[in-house]
């Protein structure tokens, strides 16, 4: 739920005098943690083992947030960030830490949060799923901000917790063809008459080529449409306009939706705005591991909750299982059904349901052999309340938030399951974000 506040004067938020701290660990958001005068102090950008000079920016009774001024004694694992906009752009907040150390930190954070959730120590007993450290994102949404003073449009990413857009020329984690489009697109949009009525720009690299979706808040002049169409034709990209109600218009020739491959046999279409995993290499490995861990057998009844456009459902059906996919977004349910038909899979059915609501009357709820969950950051707590009724022999949980995984793991454990396998999924190198896969088995 969105909350709106009016700023109030707060003397505690004024910068203090400079102080020196010794950092001893990282928190789950990647900030350094130090202690001084009985308080825990969080220092974004600082690393364990470092002595740093900071200013306290916000003070509470038991903790404080500080701004890093200088690293006096650097960690041996510190590295120079590749991105020239590091520290201003709101993404890629761990570029100052070596990749091996990033993954070690994420593994420790995962075990810590899940251990807290279940109330006993747990450990990672599977190899991490990893991919390339740069140019791994096949999708990104770039923000725009028009300045009345300069009459220029900035194209880039927002600063953390700010409306300010940091204009960028390229991005080291975007797929190279997408990164190479940022500067040309910025120049193009600034040539348009209606540039003050432009919203975000979404870029996608797919098996069907590059797609660009430009959000517009008012109809474009014909001269602007010609500029955009010429740009798309010259670069052989599919360009779509998105209006105020979310409607899409193909500006360039063609009307094929973007799609990605899961295997040589499965291709999934999706519409701009549908959720997909942005790291294609890691996603393929994640799907393969999920099927291996679940040990799918032909004829088994498998429930896939938060199924999206069929990322797990279709590979499960391909192995011969009778699959039920459930998703809360009607458009994605329709897309999943279409994907099943186009891939020739008849042993899968898709339903639309609010998985945070009462599921008692849902026709698909009942005894199943195995359960797969791939929820959003909020987790799957409400859905798991029906676990005893479903009583699968195995529960596979794909998590994008170790904190909610820890909370939900306690509920799974209380339903009679033990955690048998857990591994890190490094979907987003250079950031503190991590994903995980956990397998729970019913205790006989």
N, C-alpha and C positions, 0 to 999 in steps of 0.2 A: 504494500500500500504506500502510495506516495505521501510524503509529509512535507509541508511547507513552513518555513520559519522566517521570521524577520530577524535580521542581525541585531544583536544587542551588545552594547559595550561590555567588554570582558577584560579586565586588567590582567587576568591570568594568562591570556593568549598573547600578551606582548612579549617580544623577544627578551630573554634574560641576558645577563652577562655571559661571556664565553666561558665554558667549562670543559675539562678534559675527562673523558670516560674510557674505561676498558670494556670492550664488547665481549660477551662470553657465549652467545648463542643467537640463533635466528628464530623469529616467531613464525607462525604458519602463513603469514603474508609476505615473508621474505625480509622483514625489517630486523636490523640488529637489536639485541637486547643488552642493556647494561643496568647497573644498579648504583644509586647514589642517594645518600641521606634517607635510606629506608624506602626509596621508591624504585619501581621498575621503570626504566626509560627506554622507549622505542625510538630507534634511529634508522629510518630508511636509508639504504645505500651503504650501511656499515656492515662489516663481516666479523665473525668470531675470531678472537685473537688480535684484533686491531685496537690500537689506541687512537682515539679520534677527538677532535675539537668540535664542539656543538654549541648551539643555543637552544634553550628550552622554549618551545613555541606554544605549548598548551600544557597546563598542569592541572591534574586532578588530585584527589586525596591520596590515592595509593600508586598512581602512575603518572607518567608524563610523556609527551611526544617532543622530539627534538629535531632540529634541522642540522644536517651534517655540513660543517664548514670546511674541515680539512682532515685528511687521514694522516696522522703523525707516524704511525707504525703500520704499514700495510700487511695484510695477510699474504702468505705465499700463494694463495689461491685466487687472489685478485687479478683481474685482467682489464685491459683498456676496452671500453665499449666500442663496438664497431659503428654504431649509429651516431651521426652528428647531432641528432635531436634527442639523444638519451638524456633523461633527467627533466625534459620538458614534455615530451610526448607521454601520454598516459599508459603506454604499453611497454613490454619488454623490460621489466623492472629488475631483472637479474643478469643483465649483460655484463656487469662488473665481476661476476663469479664464473669460474671455469665450468665447462659443461659437465665434467665428471663430478665436480662438487655440487652443482645444481641438482643432479640426480641423487646424490647421496643425501642432500638436504631434504628433497622431496620424499625420499624413502623413510627418513627419520620422522618427518611430519606425519606421514601416512600411518606408520605403526603407532605413533604417540596418540593420534586422535582416535584411531579404532580401539586401541587399548583402553583409553578413557571411556569410550562408549560402552564396551562390553564388561568393563570392570576387572579386567585381568590382562596380563601381558599377551600380546600377539606378535607374530613375526612374519616378515615377507619370506616366502619359500618358493618363489618363482622368479625367473629372469625377467627384467623389465622389458617392456615393449618400447623400442626407440626407433627413431629415424634420423634424417638429416637435421643439423642444427640451424641451418639457414635456408631461406627461400622455400619453406615447407607449406605455407598457407596458400590454399587454392581459392580462397574467398576472403574478401575484406570489404568493410563499409567505411568509406572515407567521408568525413564531415566537411561541410562548407560553412563559411562565415563571410558575409559581405560587410565591408567597412564603408560607411557613409563618408568618412573623412577622406580616405584614399581612393574611394570608388573602385576598390579591388576586391576580388573574391579569393579567400584563402582556402586551399584544399589540403586536407591532412587528417590528423587525429586530434582528439580533444586532450587537453591536459587533465591529469587526474583530478576528479571532483571539481571540474570547472567547465564553463561554457566556451572558454577560449580555445580556438582551433590553432594548432601548431602547423603551419604550412610546411610541407615536406616535398622533396624532389624525387625521392625513391624510398624503398623500404626493404631492409635486409631480411625480413622474415616472410615477405610476400613472394609467391612464385615469380621468377624473374620476368616473364612476359607481362605480368600485372604491374610489377614495380616499374618497369620501363614505360608504362602508360601514364604514370602519375604526372610527370612534368608536361607532356603533350596535352593531357586533358586539362590541366590547370591553365595552360595558355589558351586552349580552345574556349573554355568556359568564360574566361575574362574578355573574350572578343564578342560575346553574345550581348545583345541589347537587353535581354531579360535576366541578366545574371543575378540580380537581387532577388529573383523569385525562384532560385534553384535550391534544392535541398541536398540530401546526401547522394553520393555516387557509390554504387556497389559494383565491385569487379569480381568476376568468376572465371577460373580456368577449368574447363571441362573437356571430356572426350569429344564433344561436339564443337570445340573451339572456345574462343574467349567471348564472354558476355559482359555487357556493361548496362547497368540499370540506373537511370538518372531520375531522381525525384524532382517533380516540378509542382509548384503551388498555384500556378496560373497558366493559361494557354500560352504557347510560345508563338512569337512572330514567325512568319514564313521564312524570313531570312535566317533566323536562328535554327529552324528545323533543317534548312539546307546546309548550314554549317555543320550541324551534328551528323547529318546523313553523309555528307562528303567525307567527314573524318572517319566514320565507321566503314565506308566503302574502301577508302584508301588503306586502312589497316586491317581490313577483312575481319571485323568483329561484329557481333550481333548487338545492336543498341536498342534498348527499350526505354520508354518513358513511363513513369509511374505517377499517377494522379493522386488527388487528395483522398479518394476512397480506396486507394490501393490498386486501382485498375491499371492494367499493363497494355502498352501499345508498342508493337514492333515498328521501330522507325526505319530500320534497314530491312532489306529483303529477307524473306524466310520467316517461319513461325515455329520452328522446332524448339522445344524446351531444352534447357541444359540437362546433361546426364553425366553420371560417373560409373565406372566399372568397379564391380566388387570382385569379379573373376572373369575368366574367358567366357563364361556362360551367363553371367548375370550383369545386366545394366539397369541402373535406376534413374528414372527421370525425376526431376523436381522443378518446382516453380521458384523464381526469385522470391525470397522471403521465407520459404520452407527451411526448416532446420536440416543441415547436414554437417557431418564432421569435417572441419576445415583442413585436417591433415590426412590426405588420401593414403599415403604410405602406411602411416600408423593405423588408420582405420581398417585397412585390409588385414593387417596382422592381428588386430584386436578381434575382428569377426572370426578369423580362423582359430584363434585361441579359445574363444567362447564356445565354438562348436566342439573343439577337442575336449575341453573341460567338462562340458555337459554330457559327452559321450552319447550323442544322439543315435537312437536306434529306429529303424523303419517302423512306422505305426504308432510311435509314442505320441501322446497328446502334450504339446508344448505351448505354454502361454507366454507371449512376448508383450510386456506392458511398456508403455511409452515408446511405441514401435516406430513412430515417424513415418517415413515413406517406404519402410520395409528393409532397412539396413541389416537387421539381424533376421527378420521373419523369413525373407526369401531364401537366404542360404540354409536356414533350418529346414524349410520345406524341401529344398533341393536334396537334402539328406534323407528324405522319406518320412519325416515327422508330419503329423497332423497339427498344423500351426494355427493359433489364434492370436492375431495382433490387435492390440487396443491402443488407441491414441485419442487425445482430447481435442485436436484441431481438425474440424471436418474436412477442410481442403486437403490435408495431408493423408487422411483416411482414403479419400477418393483417389489420390495419387498412388497410394500403396496398392489399392485394388487394381488400378490400371497397370502398375508395374508387374503385379503377379500375372495378369493376363498376357502382357507383352512378353514375359519370360516363360510362358507356357506352364505355369504352376497352378494346379487346381486344388492342391491339398492345403490351402491357406485361406483363412477368412478374416476379414478386418471389421472392427467395430469402433464406433466413436463413443467415448464415455469420459466423464469428468472423474479422473482417478483419485481426486481428493474428496469425492462425495461418497454417499452411501451407495454401495455396489450390490446390495442384497438382491435387487430385482433384475440385475443384468443377466441376460440369457447365457452368456459365456462363462459365468462364475460357477465353478464346480470342481470336481476331482480332476487333477491333471498329473502327468508324470514328472514334468520338469517346468521350472519357471525362470524366465530371464527378465531382468529389469534394467532399463537404461534411462533413469529419470533425469530431470533438470537439477540445478543446484539445490533446490529445496528438498530433494530426496523423495522417498516413496513410503513415508511413515503410514499415511492413511491407507494405502493399498495393502500394506503388509498386515494390517489388522485382520485380513481375511485369509491369512496364510494357513491357519489350522483347518479351515474348510476346504482349501485347495489341496493341501497335504502332498506337495510334490516331493520326490525323493531327493532332488537337488534344486538349489536356488543359486542362480548366477547373477550377481549384482555388478553392473558396470557403473562406476561413479565418477562424476566430475567435481565432487566436493567431498574430500575426506572427512570433514566434520559431520555432514549428514550421513555418510556411510557409517561412521562410528555410532551415531545415535540409532540408525536403523538396524545395525548389527545386533544391538542389544535386544531388539524386538524379535529378530529372527532366532537368536539364541534362546529366548524365553519360549518360543514356539516349538522347541525341541530339536534344534539344529546345531551343528558344530561347524566352525570355520575350518575348512580343510586346506584351502589354497588362497593365496593372496599375492598380487603382484602390482608393481607400478606401471602406469602407462604414461609415457612422457609425450603427451600430445602437443604441448606448447613450450618447446625449448626457449630459453632466454627470459621466461616469465616465471613467477612463483606458482602459477596454476598447474595443477597435476590431476591426473585421472588414475583410476585404479580398477582392478577386477578382483572380485572376491567370490569364492565358491563355498557354499554351505551345503552340508549333507545331513539328511535326517538321521537322528540317532535311533537305532532300533531298540 
